[in-house]
Amino acid sequence: MREIRRSRHQGEGRDRVRGRGRRSRACVAALTAVVLSTVGALAGCGSAGSATSGKRGSPSPRPTPLWDRSPASIAAVGDSITRGFDACVVLTDCPEVSWSTGTDTEVRSLALRLLGAHAVADQSWNDAASGARMSDLPGQMARAARRGPELVTVMVGANDACRDSTRQMTPVTDFRASFEASMRQLRAGAPKAQVYVSSVPDLKRLWSTGRTNPLGRQIWKLGLCATMLGDAQSESERARSRREMVYERVVAYNGVLKDVCGKDPRCRYDGGAVFDYRFTGDQLSHWDWFHPSKNGQGRLADIAYRNVTAARPPA
């Protein structure tokens, strides 16, 4: 029995020794892990510019913003408004007073404000055309892209609504397809060019402002924007319905401009600023009381400059 008890005690002793050995090895392993992690942390701190190393790490570079508020060259596409039609001489383009690329110091065009007088002639181009509709824009965009501009301004759509009859107004789906094709043309030739898109003016408000002028009403009888300006003094249900159709079509066009532009990270829509602007008699051509005068071109330049140079796009 003593031998049995001695053997039992010896076994228990060996078990305690083995237990202590396992615990010791576990402690050593844990301590080693702590030491290694501490050394790694200290090494990381030192390489990042800690007080121990006495060196600062290089700051991460800031990402380059997609919208440059001071482009060095500008191309303009669009219709008669961008050509300065009827702003200087009756029934004649006057691109020197264009809100986008003009050189007239009274208007102070977008190009004049951004580039300075010394660079406007060489670094701005006006590819707009009087009478142009949205279907003409892809060709204009292709020409503009070949010049490699840093900014392209777009103002088009009034002639799509200004037709001889409401049936001839450009369907909204066609308007969208042509604008999307225009953006593809630009991106094919100038993938990094910025685009500033102006809303289509409120033609109904222009009618309301100009209808009080007898000379303007006579010019309108020649067929200028018949869908809106025809029978200018009529308040019949038919006339009111026709004007409302034109108004709603312009609103739809602006919705397309906003939507398509919003899908391109380098495109900025004016937020409806031109559509909302209330032109006065002094800001309309004194020949047709519909197109912007020099004063009106200056107001368009104000709107464009404010939106192009803003830190954030219009809401």
Buried (B, 14 or more C-beta within 10 A) or exposed (E): EEEEEEEEEEEEEEEEEEEEEEEEEEEEEEEEEEEEEEEEEEEEEBEEEBEEBEEEEEEEEEEEEEBBEEBEBBBBBBBBBBBBBBBBEEEEBBBBBBBBBBBBEEBBBBBBBBBEEEBBEEBBBBBBBBEBBBBBBBBBBBBBBEBEBBBBBBBBBBBBBBBEEBEEBBEBEEBBBBBBBBBEBBBEBBEEBBBBBBBBBBBBBBBEBBBEBEEBBEBBEEEBBBBBBBBBEEEEEEBEEBBEBBBEBBBBBBBBBBEBBEEBEBBBBBBBBBBEBEBEBEBBBBBBBBBBBBBBBBBBBBBBBEBBEEEEBBE
